Each structure stands twice: as structure tokens, then as C-alpha cells.
Amino acid sequence: MLLRHLARPMLASWFVYDGLQAALKPAEHVRAARSGVELVEKSAGIEAPLSEKQVAVLVRAHGAATAVAGLFLAVGKAPRTAALTLAALTVPLAVVNQPFTSGEATRAERTRKFVANVGAIGAALIAGADYEGRPGVQWRLEKARHDLALAKQAKQEAVVASAKGAVKDVSASARGAAKEASRSTKSAAKRAAKEAGRSARRATKAAQEAAQHAAGLAADAVHDAEAAVRAKVA
């Protein structure tokens, strides 16, 4: 977007200029930095204060870091990271220039610098939140949660489908086993019936043969009795 490519260098120009001034001419910023350092030393309970030379080195390092981050923002190299870095680097300046306590500079001067620093922090934060049309972190988190929920649902559905398939397989196996048992039972019953029929026929045949033998014996006995009677009569 053309507006973005124009606005970033315009925003970065203030940071680059201020950073270069602090790095090249630290004496102008040492006095204000000294008050901030003293405030930090009192809060942290540090008994050995920094020398003027050490404070000047801190001012130069802070200015160089601000200028480099501003250049990165201006050329669009890691612009979000550069913007957030600039916001963090400007916070100490706002603390040093805050008009709520007494200081060497006039309250009006410190108020002007404080308001400028707060505005620069806000502008840098807005630039740091610019995703250039890409989805933001919140959207990505929501999408990740949505995808995770869909994956869990699909997994549950797969488990249910697998369980139903297993139940169907078991039911089919049970029906097959029942059919096989029924066929085996019918076959055994048929074999038993056939065997019973053969046994009954054998028993009937044996009874007939016994009856015929008994009848033959009875006939022989009658014949012998008749012969005995004739012999007596003669």
C-alpha cells in the first residue's frame, strides 16, 4: 500500500533525527539523562552513581539504537519489530521529561517534550500493530482453536464409526456362528433320526424272526402230540 510506504519514513524521521543528535551530541542530552539515572539509582538503592562519562556513553548507545531502529522502520525492514523497539526506547525519554516532579528545565519545556515522547510512543505502537493486511495474532489463535475443535470432532466421529463397524462385525460373526450351529444341529438330528430308524428296523426284523421260530417250535410240538395220540389209539 502506497500510504504505508510513505507514512513509515515520515514517522521514522523523528526517531532517526533525535537518535543521531543524541549519538553525535550527547552533551545536550546528558543533563536530562542524569536526572533519569538518579531516579533509577534512588529507586534501585544504588550507592555508586554513574559518572558523566558513563552517562554520556549510555546516551550515545541509546541514540544509536534509536537511529538504527528508525532506519529499519523507514526502509520497511522488519517494520513491526523496529516500531515496537522504538516505542520501548522512547519510554525512558518520557520518564526523564515527565513534568510531574521538579527538574532543572522549566515545567513547560518538560511538558512539551513529555507530550512529544508520549505521542511518539503511541505512533510507534500503532505502526507495530500494523500487519499489512495479514491476519493478526488474535485471529490466528481463534483459527487454531477452531481447527483444533474440528480435529477433535473428526477424531470422535472416527472413533464412533470404528465402534459401530466393530459392533457390525461382531453381530455378523454371531449370526454366522448361529447359522452354523443351526446347520450342525439339524444335521445331527437327521443322523440321529436315520440311526433310530435303522435300529427300529433291525429290532422289528429280529422280532419277526423270533416269532417265526416260536411258531415253528409250536407246530413241531403239535405234530409230535398228534403222533403220540395215534400211537396210543392203535
For each residue, the residues with C-beta under 8 A, 3 or more apart:
1: 4 5 132 133
2: 5 6
3: 6 7
4: 1 7 8 130 132
5: 1 2 8 9 76
6: 2 3 9 10
7: 3 4 10 11 127
8: 4 5 11 12 73 74 76 79 127
9: 5 6 12 13 73 74 75
10: 6 7 13
11: 7 8 14 15 73 83 123 124 127
12: 8 9 15 16 70 71 73 74 82 86
13: 9 10 16 17 70 74
14: 11 17 18 70 120
15: 11 12 18 19 66 67 69 70 73 86 90 120 124
16: 12 13 19 20 66 67 70 71 74
17: 13 14 20 21
18: 14 15 21 22 63 66
19: 15 16 22 23 62 63 64 65 66 67 68 69 70
20: 16 17 23 24 63 67
21: 17 18 24 25 28 29 63
22: 18 19 25 26 28 29 59 60 62 63 66
23: 19 20 26 59 60 63 64 67
24: 20 21 63
25: 21 22 28 29
26: 22 23 29 30 56 59 60 63
27: 30 56
28: 21 22 25 31
29: 21 22 25 26 32 33 59 63
30: 26 27 33 34 52 55 56 59
31: 28 34 35 104
32: 29 35 36 96 97 105
33: 29 30 36 37 55 58 59 96
34: 30 31 37 38 52 55
35: 31 32 38 39 96 103 104
36: 32 33 39 40 92 95 96
37: 33 34 40 41 49 50 55 58
38: 34 35 41 42 49
39: 35 36 42 43 95
40: 36 37 43 44 46
41: 37 38 44 45 46 49 50
42: 38 39 45
43: 39 40
44: 40 41
45: 41 42
46: 40 41 49
47:
48:
49: 37 38 41 46
50: 37 41 54 55 58
51: 54 55
52: 30 34 55 56
53: 56 57
54: 50 51 57 58
55: 30 33 34 37 50 51 52 58 59
56: 26 27 30 52 53 59 60
57: 53 54 60 61
58: 33 37 50 54 55 61 62
59: 22 23 26 29 30 33 55 56 62 63
60: 22 23 26 56 57 63 64
61: 57 58 64 65
62: 19 22 58 59 65 66 89 92
63: 18 19 20 21 22 23 24 26 29 59 60 66 67
64: 19 23 60 61 67 68
65: 19 61 62 68 69 85 89
66: 15 16 18 19 22 62 63 69 70 86 89 90
67: 15 16 19 20 23 63 64 70 71
68: 19 64 65 71 72
69: 15 19 65 66 72 73 82 85 86 89
70: 12 13 14 15 16 19 66 67 73 74 82 86
71: 12 16 67 68 74 75
72: 68 69 75 77 78 79 81 82
73: 8 9 11 12 15 69 70 76 79 82 83 86 127
74: 8 9 12 13 16 70 71
75: 9 71 72
76: 5 8 73 79
77: 72 82
78: 72 81 82
79: 8 72 73 76 82 83 127 130
80: 83 84 127 128 129 130 131
81: 72 78 84 85 128
82: 12 69 70 72 73 77 78 79 85 86
83: 11 73 79 80 86 87 124 125 127 128 130
84: 80 81 87 88 124 125 128
85: 65 69 81 82 88 89
86: 12 15 66 69 70 73 82 83 89 90 120 124
87: 83 84 90 91 120 121 124 125 128
88: 84 85 91
89: 62 65 66 69 85 86 92 93
90: 15 66 86 87 93 94 117 120 121 124
91: 87 88 94 95 121
92: 36 62 89 95 96
93: 89 90 96 97 113 117
94: 90 91 97 98 114 117 118 121
95: 36 39 91 92 98
96: 32 33 35 36 92 93
97: 32 93 94 110 113 114 117
98: 94 95 101 110 114
99: 107 110 111 114
100:
101: 98
102:
103: 35 110
104: 31 35
105: 32 109 110
106: 109 110
107: 99 110 111
108: 111 112
109: 105 106 112 113
110: 97 98 99 103 105 106 107 113 114
111: 99 107 108 114 115
112: 108 109 115 116
113: 93 97 109 110 116 117
114: 94 97 98 99 110 111 117 118
115: 111 112 118 119
116: 112 113 119 120
117: 90 93 94 97 113 114 120 121
118: 94 114 115 121 122
119: 115 116 122 123
120: 14 15 86 87 90 116 117 123 124
121: 87 90 91 94 117 118 124 125
122: 118 119 125 126
123: 11 119 120 126 127
124: 11 15 83 84 86 87 90 120 121 127 128
125: 83 84 87 121 122 128 129
126: 122 123 129 130
127: 7 8 11 73 79 80 83 123 124 130
128: 80 81 83 84 87 124 125
129: 80 125 126
130: 4 79 80 83 126 127
131: 80 134 135 136
132: 1 4
133: 1
134: 131
135: 131 139 140 143
136: 131 139 140
137: 140 141
138: 141 142
139: 135 136 142 143
140: 135 136 137 143 144
141: 137 138 144 145
142: 138 139 145 146
143: 135 139 140 146 147
144: 140 141 147 148
145: 141 142 148 149
146: 142 143 149 150
147: 143 144 150 151
148: 144 145 151 152
149: 145 146 152 153
150: 146 147 153 154
151: 147 148 154 155
152: 148 149 155 156
153: 149 150 156 157
154: 150 151 157 158
155: 151 152 158 159
156: 152 153 159 160
157: 153 154 160 161
158: 154 155 161 162
159: 155 156 162 163
160: 156 157 163 164
161: 157 158 164 165
162: 158 159 165 166
163: 159 160 166 167
164: 160 161 167 168
165: 161 162 168 169
166: 162 163 169 170
167: 163 164 170 171
168: 164 165 171 172
169: 165 166 172 173
170: 166 167 173 174
171: 167 168 174 175
172: 168 169 175 176
173: 169 170 176 177
174: 170 171 177 178
175: 171 172 178 179
176: 172 173 179 180
177: 173 174 180 181
178: 174 175 181 182
179: 175 176 182 183
180: 176 177 183 184
181: 177 178 184 185
182: 178 179 185 186
183: 179 180 186 187
184: 180 181 187 188
185: 181 182 188 189
186: 182 183 189 190
187: 183 184 190 191
188: 184 185 191 192
189: 185 186 192 193
190: 186 187 193 194
191: 187 188 194 195
192: 188 189 195 196
193: 189 190 196 197
194: 190 191 197 198
195: 191 192 198 199
196: 192 193 199 200
197: 193 194 200 201
198: 194 195 201 202
199: 195 196 202 203
200: 196 197 203 204
201: 197 198 204 205
202: 198 199 205 206
203: 199 200 206 207
204: 200 201 207 208
205: 201 202 208 209
206: 202 203 209 210
207: 203 204 210 211
208: 204 205 211 212
209: 205 206 212 213
210: 206 207 213 214
211: 207 208 214 215
212: 208 209 215 216
213: 209 210 216 217
214: 210 211 217 218
215: 211 212 218 219
216: 212 213 219 220
217: 213 214 220 221
218: 214 215 221 222
219: 215 216 222 223
220: 216 217 223 224
221: 217 218 224 225
222: 218 219 225 226
223: 219 220 226 227
224: 220 221 227 228
225: 221 222 228 229
226: 222 223 229 230
227: 223 224 230 231
228: 224 225 231 232
229: 225 226 232 233
230: 226 227 233 234
231: 227 228 234
232: 228 229
233: 229 230
234: 230 231
